[in-house]
Amino acid sequence: MMSPADRARLTAEAEDLVTAALEAQGLAALECTRLHAAYHEAGHCIAHHHHGDRLRAVRVFERAGRWLGHTRAGKRWALTPDSPPTADMAQAQRYLAGPLAELLFSGSPALAAGVDEIALARGIVATVAIKIGVDAAELMDLLIVQTIALLEHHRRALDAIARRLMRKPKLEGDVVTAIIRSACAAPAEVARR
């Protein structure tokens, strides 16, 4: 569970990220099309699968002219003083994979994509850094590099999930898992067809 002070700090950090994005890009910072949302949720699916979570469902939907999404997967997790740092970092990667997939692979110009999830990941990483006695900024940089490498490694699956979400707004978890397994098993020549 998150303390009220931690929640307020993360909310302020997310607001700061949105403000910076708006200053840099104007309203384009908030643009979210169905394609952007599809890649965002596909990124979450890849991270959940990588960490051995059972995928239950993923969906994209339109609300007030913006596309959003939701991925249901995994087990309950709580950041505590006693939670294992590896489990904490896995959760941070699950949060980070969506915004990074959207920004890197959907062509989204929106710097404000997933700022709430980025703020959560940064908060988790800061706590882990204290637990293990390392610099939080360096640990966050490492997590970003590892998450990008994970998404690039599973690029065929990422693209396939996003394409499917463009055709159908909701996918059951077993379908997503089958897509990931198929894309990972397929040679590059077959996957491009």
C-alpha positions in Angstrom: 0.0 0.0 0.0 1.1 3.6 -0.7 1.2 6.1 2.2 -0.7 9.4 1.7 2.7 11.2 1.6 4.0 8.9 -1.1 0.8 9.2 -3.1 1.0 13.1 -2.9 4.7 13.0 -3.9 4.0 10.8 -6.9 1.0 12.8 -7.9 3.1 16.0 -7.8 5.8 14.3 -9.9 3.3 13.2 -12.5 1.9 16.7 -12.6 5.4 18.1 -13.1 6.0 15.6 -16.0 2.8 16.6 -17.7 3.6 20.3 -17.2 7.1 19.8 -18.8 5.6 17.8 -21.7 2.9 20.5 -22.3 5.5 23.2 -22.3 7.6 21.3 -24.8 4.8 20.1 -27.1 1.6 21.9 -26.3 -1.5 19.7 -26.6 0.3 17.2 -28.8 1.8 16.0 -25.5 -1.6 14.5 -24.6 -2.5 13.0 -28.0 -3.4 9.3 -27.8 -4.8 7.4 -30.7 -5.9 3.8 -30.8 -2.6 2.9 -32.2 -0.7 4.6 -29.4 -2.9 2.9 -26.8 -2.5 -0.5 -28.5 1.3 -0.3 -28.4 1.1 1.0 -24.8 -0.9 -2.0 -23.6 1.1 -4.4 -25.8 4.2 -3.2 -23.9 2.6 -4.0 -20.6 1.7 -7.5 -21.9 5.3 -8.2 -22.9 6.6 -7.2 -19.4 3.9 -9.2 -17.6 4.7 -12.3 -19.8 8.4 -11.8 -19.2 8.0 -11.9 -15.5 5.8 -15.0 -15.6 2.5 -13.4 -14.9 -0.7 -14.9 -16.1 -2.3 -12.5 -18.6 -6.1 -12.3 -18.1 -7.2 -9.7 -20.6 -6.1 -6.5 -22.4 -8.3 -3.9 -23.9 -8.2 -0.4 -25.5 -11.2 2.0 -25.5 -12.0 5.5 -26.3 -13.0 8.0 -23.7 -13.6 11.7 -24.3 -11.8 11.6 -27.6 -8.6 9.9 -26.3 -7.8 6.2 -26.4 -6.9 4.5 -23.2 -6.2 0.9 -22.3 -6.1 -1.6 -19.5 -4.1 -4.8 -19.0 -5.2 -7.3 -16.4 -2.4 -9.6 -15.3 -0.2 -10.7 -12.5 -0.7 -11.0 -8.8 -1.1 -8.5 -6.0 2.1 -6.7 -5.2 3.0 -4.2 -2.5 6.0 -2.1 -2.0 7.1 -2.6 1.6 10.4 -2.3 3.5 10.6 -6.1 3.3 9.5 -6.7 -0.3 12.3 -8.2 -2.4 14.1 -5.6 -4.5 13.9 -7.9 -7.5 10.1 -8.1 -7.2 9.9 -4.4 -6.8 12.1 -3.8 -9.9 9.9 -6.2 -11.9 6.8 -4.2 -10.9 8.6 -1.0 -12.0 9.4 -2.6 -15.3 5.7 -3.6 -15.8 4.7 0.0 -15.3 7.4 1.4 -17.5 7.0 -1.0 -20.5 3.7 0.5 -21.6 4.8 4.2 -21.9 8.1 3.1 -23.5 6.4 0.9 -26.0 4.1 3.7 -27.0 6.8 6.3 -27.3 9.3 4.1 -29.1 7.2 2.0 -31.4 3.8 3.6 -32.1 5.1 6.9 -33.6 3.5 8.7 -30.7 4.7 12.3 -30.2 3.1 12.5 -26.8 5.7 13.0 -24.1 2.9 12.9 -21.5 2.1 9.3 -22.4 1.8 7.2 -19.2 3.2 9.8 -16.9 1.4 8.3 -14.0 3.1 4.9 -14.7 6.5 6.6 -15.2 6.1 8.4 -11.8 5.1 5.1 -10.2 8.1 3.3 -11.7 10.4 6.2 -10.5 9.0 6.0 -7.0 9.5 2.2 -6.8 13.1 2.6 -8.2 13.9 5.3 -5.6 12.7 3.0 -2.8 14.7 0.1 -4.2 17.8 2.3 -4.5 17.6 3.1 -0.8 17.1 -0.6 0.0 20.2 -1.7 -1.9 22.3 1.4 -1.4 22.7 2.6 -5.0 22.0 5.8 -6.9 18.3 6.1 -7.9 19.0 7.9 -11.1 21.5 5.3 -12.2 19.1 2.5 -11.3 16.3 4.2 -13.2 18.6 4.6 -16.3 19.5 0.9 -16.1 15.8 -0.1 -15.8 15.0 2.0 -18.9 17.8 0.4 -20.9 16.7 -3.1 -19.8 13.0 -2.4 -20.6 13.9 -1.1 -24.1 16.0 -4.2 -24.7 13.1 -6.4 -23.5 10.6 -4.6 -25.9 13.1 -4.8 -28.8 13.7 -8.5 -28.2 10.0 -9.1 -28.3 9.3 -6.6 -31.1 7.4 -9.1 -33.3 5.1 -10.0 -30.5 4.6 -6.3 -29.6 3.7 -5.5 -33.2 1.4 -8.5 -33.4 -0.5 -7.6 -30.2 -0.9 -4.0 -31.2 -2.1 -5.0 -34.7 -4.7 -7.3 -33.1 -5.8 -4.6 -30.7 -6.3 -2.3 -33.8 -8.8 -4.9 -35.1 -10.4 -6.0 -31.9 -10.6 -3.8 -28.8 -10.4 -6.6 -26.2 -8.2 -9.7 -26.2 -8.4 -12.5 -23.7 -5.1 -13.4 -21.9 -4.7 -16.8 -23.5 -4.9 -15.2 -27.0 -2.2 -12.7 -26.0 0.0 -15.4 -24.5 -0.4 -17.5 -27.8 0.6 -14.4 -29.8 3.7 -13.9 -27.7 4.7 -17.5 -27.9 4.1 -17.7 -31.6 6.1 -14.6 -32.3 9.0 -15.7 -30.2 9.0 -19.1 -31.9 8.7 -17.9 -35.4 11.7 -17.2 -37.6 12.1 -13.6 -38.7 11.1 -14.4 -42.3 7.8 -16.0 -41.3 6.9 -13.3 -38.8 7.2 -10.6 -41.5 4.6 -12.1 -43.7 
